[in-house]
Amino acid sequence: MGRGSAYRRCCSHRIWTWLALVAAICVMSAEGRTRHHKWEVKYEFKAPDCFNKLVMTINGLYPPPTIIAQQGDTIVIEVKNSLLTEGLSIHWHGIRQIGTPWSDGTEGVTQCPINPGDTFIYEFVVDKAGTFLYHAHFGMQRAAGLNGMIQ
């Protein structure tokens, strides 16, 4: 009887050790990462519907890039406004700007527009899981194509 109970205690100890290891890995993977992006926003001729027209691009891409992020990640985006005559601001829908209201991107409310030739660094934490979107918040820039996803 002594031998069987010792075996059960040993197996039980191994199972608890294994579960503690799995839990530790899950906690470590839940820690947020810092994700850096460098964007240049400008007008370019593209043919999204087979006809050339002037659209807004980010680093020459239309549609703009998708930001990949997980809950807890810090997003740092350096945005250079290469538009010749327009200010620029980017609003992040669904991202609660807790502690970073200046990164909300609502021009005239929480942020002055980024002047032509200037750079602004948006930095915020993705505080909840989900799919969100971003778009320009100045004039008709959203309609010109400056909008994308945060996944």
Contact map, one row per residue, 1 for C-alpha under 8 A:
1111100000000000000000000000000000000000000000000000000000000000000000000000000000000000000000000000000000000000000000000000000000000000000000000000000
1111110000000000000000000000000000000000000000000000000000000000000000000000000000000000000000000000000000000000000000000000000000000000000000000000000
1111111000000000000000000000000000000000000000000000000000000000000000000000000000000000000000000000000000000000000000000000000000000000000000000000000
1111111100000000000000000000000000000000000000000000000000000000000000000000000000000000000000000000000000000000000000000000000000000000000000000000000
1111111110000000000000000000000000000000000000000000000000000000000000000000000000000000000000000000000000000000000000000000000000000000000000000000000
0111111111000000000000000000000000000000000000000000000000000000000000000000000000000000000000000000000000000000000000000000000000000000000000000000000
0011111111100000000000000000000000000000000000000000000000000000000000000000000000000000000000000000000000000000000000000000000000000000000000000000000
0001111111110000000000000000000000000000000000000000000000000000000000000000000000000000000000000000000000000000000000000000000000000000000000000000000
0000111111111000000000000000000000000000000000000000000000000000000000000000000000000000000000000000000000000000000000000000000000000000000000000000000
0000011111111100000000000000000000000000000000000000000000000000000000000000000000000000000000000000000000000000000000000000000000000000000000000000000
0000001111111110000000000000000000000000000000000000000000000000000000000000000000000000000000000000000000000000000000000000000000000000000000000000000
0000000111111111000000000000000000000000000000000000000000000000000000000000000000000000000000000000000000000000000000000000000000000000000000000000000
0000000011111111100000000000000000000000000000000000000000000000000000000000000000000000000000000000000000000000000000000000000000000000000000000000000
0000000001111111110000000000000000000000000000000000000000000000000000000000000000000000000000000000000000000000000000000000000000000000000000000000000
0000000000111111111000000000000000000000000000000000000000000000000000000000000000000000000000000000000000000000000000000000000000000000000000000000000
0000000000011111111100000000000000000000000000000000000000000000000000000000000000000000000000000000000000000000000000000000000000000000000000000000000
0000000000001111111110000000000000000000000000000000000000000000000000000000000000000000000000000000000000000000000000000000000000000000000000000000000
0000000000000111111111000000000000000000000000000000000000000000000000000000000000000000000000000000000000000000000000000000000000000000000000000000000
0000000000000011111111100000000000000000000000000000000000000000000000000000000000000000000000000000000000000000000000000000000000000000000000000000000
0000000000000001111111110000000000000000000000000000000000000000000000000000000000000000000000000000000000000000000000000000000000000000000000000000000
0000000000000000111111111000000000000000000000000000000000000000000000000000000000000000000000000000000000000000000000000000000000000000000000000000000
0000000000000000011111111100000000000000000000000000000000000000000000000000000000000000000000000000000000000000000000000000000000000000000000000000000
0000000000000000001111111110000000000000000000000000000000000000000000000000000000000000000000000000000000000000000000000000000000000000000000000000000
0000000000000000000111111111000000000000000000000000000000000000000000000000000000000000000000000000000000000000000000000000000000000000000000000000000
0000000000000000000011111111100000000000000000000000000000000000000000000000000000000000000000000000000000000000000000000000000000000000000000000000000
0000000000000000000001111111110000000000000000000000000000000000000000000000000000000000000000000000000000000000000000000000000000000000000000000000000
0000000000000000000000111111111000000000000000000000000000000000000000000000000000000000000000000000000000000000000000000000000000000000000000000000000
0000000000000000000000011111111000000000000000000000000000000000000000000000000000000000000000000000000000000000000000000000000000000000000000000000000
0000000000000000000000001111111100000000000000000000000000000000000000000000000000000000000000000000000000000000000000000000000000000000000000000000000
0000000000000000000000000111111100000000000000000000000000000000000000110000000000000000000000000000000000000000000000000000000000000000000000000000000
0000000000000000000000000011111110000000000000000000000000000000000000011000000000000000000000000000000000000000000000000000000000000000000000000000000
0000000000000000000000000000111111000000000000000000000000000000000001111100000000000000000000000000000000000000000000000000000000000000000000000000000
0000000000000000000000000000001111100000000000000000000000000000000000011100000000000000000000000000000000000000000000000000000000000000000000000000000
0000000000000000000000000000000111110000000000000000000000000000000000001111000000000000000000000000000000000000000000000000000000000000000000000000000
0000000000000000000000000000000011111000000000000000000000000000000010001111000000000000000000000000000000000000000000000000000000000000000000000000000
0000000000000000000000000000000001111100000000000000000000000000000000000011110000000000000000000000000000000000000000000000000000000000000000000000000
0000000000000000000000000000000000111110000000000000000000000000000000000011110000000000000000000000000000000000000000000000000000000000000000000000000
0000000000000000000000000000000000011111000000000000000000000000000000000000111000000000000000000000000000000000000000000000000000000000000000000000000
0000000000000000000000000000000000001111100000000000000001100000000000000000111100000000000000000000000000000000000000000000000000000000000000000000000
0000000000000000000000000000000000000111110000000000000011100000000000000000001111000000000000000000000000000000000000000000000000000000000000000000000
0000000000000000000000000000000000000011111000000000000111110000000000000000001111100000000000000000000000000000000000000000000000000000000000000000000
0000000000000000000000000000000000000001111100000000000111110000000000000000000011100000000000000000000000000000000000000000000000000000000000000000000
0000000000000000000000000000000000000000111110000000011110000000000000000000000000100000000000000000000000000000000000000000000000000000000000000000000
0000000000000000000000000000000000000000011111000000011110010000000000000000000000000000000000000000000000000000000000000000000000000000000000000000000
0000000000000000000000000000000000000000001111100001111000000000000000000000000000000000000000000000000000000000000000000000000000000000000000000000000
0000000000000000000000000000000000000000000111110011111000000100000000000000000000000000000000000000000000000000000000000000000000000000000000000000000
0000000000000000000000000000000000000000000011111111100000000000000000000000000000000000000000000000000000000000000000000000000000000000000000000000000
0000000000000000000000000000000000000000000001111111000000000100000000000000000000000000000000000000000000000000000000000000000000000000000000000000000
0000000000000000000000000000000000000000000000111111000000000000000000000000000000000000000000000000000000000000000000000000000000000000000000000000000
0000000000000000000000000000000000000000000000111111000000000000000000000000000000000000000000000000000000000000000000000000000000000000000000000000000
0000000000000000000000000000000000000000000001111111100000000000000000000000000000000000000000000000000000000000000000000000000000000000000000000000000
0000000000000000000000000000000000000000000011111111110000000000000000000000000000000000000000000000000000000000000000000000000000000000000000000000000
0000000000000000000000000000000000000000000011100011111000000000000000000000000000000000000000000000000000000000000000000000000000000000000000000000000
0000000000000000000000000000000000000000001111000001111100000000000000000000000000000000000000000000000000000000000000000000000000000000000000010000000
0000000000000000000000000000000000000000001111000000111110000100000000000000000000000000000000000000000000000000000000000000000000000000000000011000000
0000000000000000000000000000000000000000111100000000011111000100000000000000000000000000000000000000000000000000000000000000000000000000000010011100000
0000000000000000000000000000000000000001111100000000001111111111000000000000000000000000000000000000000000000000000000000000000000000000000000001100000
0000000000000000000000000000000000000011110000000000000111111101100000000000000000000000000000000000000000000000000000000000000000000000000000000100000
0000000000000000000000000000000000000011110000000000000011111000000000000000000000000000000000000000000000000000000000000000000000000000000000000000000
0000000000000000000000000000000000000000110100000000000011111100000000000000000000000000000000000000000000000000000000000000000000000000000000000000000
0000000000000000000000000000000000000000000000000000000011111111100000000000000000000000000000000000000000000000000000000000000000000000000000000000000
0000000000000000000000000000000000000000000001010000001111011111100000000000000000000000000000000000000000000000000000000000000000000000000000001000000
0000000000000000000000000000000000000000000000000000000010001111100000000000000000000000000000000000000000000000000000000000000000000000000000001111000
0000000000000000000000000000000000000000000000000000000011001111110000000000000000000000000000000000000000000000000000000000000000000000000000001111000
0000000000000000000000000000000000000000000000000000000001001111111000000000000000000000000000000000000000000000000000000000000000000000000000000001100
0000000000000000000000000000000000000000000000000000000000000001111100000000000000000000000000000000000000000000000000000000000000000000000000000001111
0000000000000000000000000000000000000000000000000000000000000000111110000000000000000000000000000000000000000000000000000000000000000000000000000000111
0000000000000000000000000000000000000000000000000000000000000000011111000000000000000000000000000000000000000000000000000000000000000000000000000000011
0000000000000000000000000000000000100000000000000000000000000000001111101010000000000000000000000000000000000000000000000000010000000000000000000000011
0000000000000000000000000000000100000000000000000000000000000000000111111000000000000000000000000000000000000000000000000000010010000000000000000000001
0000000000000000000000000000010100000000000000000000000000000000000011111000000000000000000000000000000000000000000000000000011110000000000000000000000
0000000000000000000000000000011110000000000000000000000000000000000001111100000000000000000000000000000000000000000000000000111100000000000000000000000
0000000000000000000000000000001111100000000000000000000000000000000011111110000000000000000000000000000000000000000000000000111000000000000000000000000
0000000000000000000000000000000111100000000000000000000000000000000000011111000000000000000000000000000000000000000000000011110000000000000000000000000
0000000000000000000000000000000001111000000000000000000000000000000010001111100000000000000000000000000000000000000000000111110000000000000000000000000
0000000000000000000000000000000001111000000000000000000000000000000000000111110000000000000000000000000000000000000000001111000000000000000000000000000
0000000000000000000000000000000000011110000000000000000000000000000000000011111000000000000000000000000000000000000000001110000000000000000000000000000
0000000000000000000000000000000000011110000000000000000000000000000000000001111100000000000000000000000000000000000000111100000000000000000000000000000
0000000000000000000000000000000000000111100000000000000000000000000000000000111110000000000000000000000000000000000000111100000000000000000000000000000
0000000000000000000000000000000000000011100000000000000000000000000000000000011111000000000000000000000000000000000011110000000000000000000000000000000
0000000000000000000000000000000000000001110000000000000000000000000000000000001111100011000000000000000000000000011111100000000000000000000000000000000
0000000000000000000000000000000000000001110000000000000000000000000000000000000111110000000000000000000000000000000111000000000000000000000000000000000
0000000000000000000000000000000000000000111000000000000000000000000000000000000011111110000000000000000000000000000110000000000000000000000000000000000
0000000000000000000000000000000000000000000000000000000000000000000000000000000001111100000000000000000000000000000110000000000000000000000000000000000
0000000000000000000000000000000000000000000000000000000000000000000000000000000000111110000000000000000000000000000100000000000000000000000000000000000
0000000000000000000000000000000000000000000000000000000000000000000000000000000000111111000000000000000000000000001100000000000000000000000000000000000
0000000000000000000000000000000000000000000000000000000000000000000000000000000010101111100000000000000000000000111100000000000000000000010000000000000
0000000000000000000000000000000000000000000000000000000000000000000000000000000010000111110000000000000000000000111100000000000000000001110000000000000
0000000000000000000000000000000000000000000000000000000000000000000000000000000000000011111000000000000011100011110000000000000000000001110000000000000
0000000000000000000000000000000000000000000000000000000000000000000000000000000000000001111100000000000111000000000000000000000000000111100000000000000
0000000000000000000000000000000000000000000000000000000000000000000000000000000000000000111110000000001111000000000000000000000000000111100000000000000
0000000000000000000000000000000000000000000000000000000000000000000000000000000000000000011111100000000110000000000000000000000000011110000000000000000
0000000000000000000000000000000000000000000000000000000000000000000000000000000000000000001111100000000000000000000000000000000000011100000000000000000
0000000000000000000000000000000000000000000000000000000000000000000000000000000000000000000111110000000000000000000000000000000000011000000000000000000
0000000000000000000000000000000000000000000000000000000000000000000000000000000000000000000111111000000000000000000000000000111000010000000000000000000
0000000000000000000000000000000000000000000000000000000000000000000000000000000000000000000001111100000000000000000000000000011000000000000000000000000
0000000000000000000000000000000000000000000000000000000000000000000000000000000000000000000000111111101100000000000000000001100000000000000000000000000
0000000000000000000000000000000000000000000000000000000000000000000000000000000000000000000000011111100000000000000000000000000000000000000000000000000
0000000000000000000000000000000000000000000000000000000000000000000000000000000000000000000000001111100000000000000000000000000000000000000000000000000
0000000000000000000000000000000000000000000000000000000000000000000000000000000000000000000000001111111100000000000000000011000000000000000000000000000
0000000000000000000000000000000000000000000000000000000000000000000000000000000000000000000000001111111100000100000000000000000000000000000000000000000
0000000000000000000000000000000000000000000000000000000000000000000000000000000000000000000000000001111110000110000000000000000000000000000000000000000
0000000000000000000000000000000000000000000000000000000000000000000000000000000000000000001000001001111110000110000000000111000000000000000000000000000
0000000000000000000000000000000000000000000000000000000000000000000000000000000000000000011100001001111111000110000000000000000000000000000000000000000
0000000000000000000000000000000000000000000000000000000000000000000000000000000000000000111100000000011111100110000000000000000000000000100000000000000
0000000000000000000000000000000000000000000000000000000000000000000000000000000000000000111000000000000111111110000000000000000000000000100000000000000
0000000000000000000000000000000000000000000000000000000000000000000000000000000000000000100000000000000011111111100000000000000000000000110000000000000
0000000000000000000000000000000000000000000000000000000000000000000000000000000000000000000000000000000001111111100000000000000000000000000000000000000
0000000000000000000000000000000000000000000000000000000000000000000000000000000000000000000000000000000001111111000000000000000000000000000000000000000
0000000000000000000000000000000000000000000000000000000000000000000000000000000000000000000000000000111111111111000000000000000000000000000000000000000
0000000000000000000000000000000000000000000000000000000000000000000000000000000000000000100000000000011111111111100000000000000000000000000000000000000
0000000000000000000000000000000000000000000000000000000000000000000000000000000000000000100000000000000000111111110000000000000000000000000000000000000
0000000000000000000000000000000000000000000000000000000000000000000000000000000000000011100000000000000000110011111000000000000000000000010000000000000
0000000000000000000000000000000000000000000000000000000000000000000000000000000010000011100000000000000000000001111101110000000000000000000000000000000
0000000000000000000000000000000000000000000000000000000000000000000000000000000010000111000000000000000000000000111111100000000000000000000000000000000
0000000000000000000000000000000000000000000000000000000000000000000000000000000011111111000000000000000000000000011111000000000000000000000000000000000
0000000000000000000000000000000000000000000000000000000000000000000000000000000111110000000000000000000000000000001111100000000000000000000000000000000
0000000000000000000000000000000000000000000000000000000000000000000000000000000111000000000000000000000000000000011111110000000000000000000000000000000
0000000000000000000000000000000000000000000000000000000000000000000000000000011110000000000000000000000000000000011011111000000000000000000000000000000
0000000000000000000000000000000000000000000000000000000000000000000000000000011100000000000000000000000000000000010001111100000000000000000000000000000
0000000000000000000000000000000000000000000000000000000000000000000000000001111000000000000000000000000000000000000000111110000000000000000000000000000
0000000000000000000000000000000000000000000000000000000000000000000000000011111000000000000000000000001000000000000000011111000000000000000000000000000
0000000000000000000000000000000000000000000000000000000000000000000000000111100000000000000000000001001000000000000000001111100000000000000000000000000
0000000000000000000000000000000000000000000000000000000000000000000000000111000000000000000000001001001000000000000000000111110000000000000000000000000
0000000000000000000000000000000000000000000000000000000000000000000000011110000000000000000000101000000000000000000000000011111000000000000000000000000
0000000000000000000000000000000000000000000000000000000000000000000011111110000000000000000000110000000000000000000000000001111110000000000000000000000
0000000000000000000000000000000000000000000000000000000000000000000000111000000000000000000000110000000000000000000000000000111110000000000000000000000
0000000000000000000000000000000000000000000000000000000000000000000000110000000000000000000000000000000000000000000000000000011111000000000000000000000
0000000000000000000000000000000000000000000000000000000000000000000001100000000000000000000000000000000000000000000000000000011111100000000000000000000
0000000000000000000000000000000000000000000000000000000000000000000000000000000000000000000000000000000000000000000000000000000111110000000000000000001
0000000000000000000000000000000000000000000000000000000000000000000000000000000000000000000000000000000000000000000000000000000011111000000000000000111
0000000000000000000000000000000000000000000000000000000000000000000000000000000000000000000111100000000000000000000000000000000001111100000000000000111
0000000000000000000000000000000000000000000000000000000000000000000000000000000000000000000111000000000000000000000000000000000000111110000000000011110
0000000000000000000000000000000000000000000000000000000000000000000000000000000000000000011110000000000000000000000000000000000000011111000000000011110
0000000000000000000000000000000000000000000000000000000000000000000000000000000000000000011100000000000000000000000000000000000000001111100001000111000
0000000000000000000000000000000000000000000000000000000000000000000000000000000000000001111000000000000000000000000000000000000000000111110011000110000
0000000000000000000000000000000000000000000000000000000000000000000000000000000000000001111000000000000011100000000000000000000000000011111011000000000
0000000000000000000000000000000000000000000000000000000000000000000000000000000000000011100000000000000000100000100000000000000000000001111111000000000
0000000000000000000000000000000000000000000000000000000000000000000000000000000000000000000000000000000000000000000000000000000000000000111111000000000
0000000000000000000000000000000000000000000000000000000000000000000000000000000000000000000000000000000000000000000000000000000000000000011111110000000
0000000000000000000000000000000000000000000000000000000100000000000000000000000000000000000000000000000000000000000000000000000000000001111111111100000
0000000000000000000000000000000000000000000000000000000000000000000000000000000000000000000000000000000000000000000000000000000000000011111111111110000
0000000000000000000000000000000000000000000000000000000000000000000000000000000000000000000000000000000000000000000000000000000000000000000111111100000
0000000000000000000000000000000000000000000000000000011100000000000000000000000000000000000000000000000000000000000000000000000000000000000111111100000
0000000000000000000000000000000000000000000000000000001110000111000000000000000000000000000000000000000000000000000000000000000000000000000011111110000
0000000000000000000000000000000000000000000000000000000111000011000000000000000000000000000000000000000000000000000000000000000000000011000011111111000
0000000000000000000000000000000000000000000000000000000000000011000000000000000000000000000000000000000000000000000000000000000000001111000001001111100
0000000000000000000000000000000000000000000000000000000000000011110000000000000000000000000000000000000000000000000000000000000000001110000000000111110
0000000000000000000000000000000000000000000000000000000000000000111000000000000000000000000000000000000000000000000000000000000000111100000000000011111
0000000000000000000000000000000000000000000000000000000000000000011110000000000000000000000000000000000000000000000000000000000000111100000000000001111
0000000000000000000000000000000000000000000000000000000000000000011111000000000000000000000000000000000000000000000000000000000001110000000000000000111
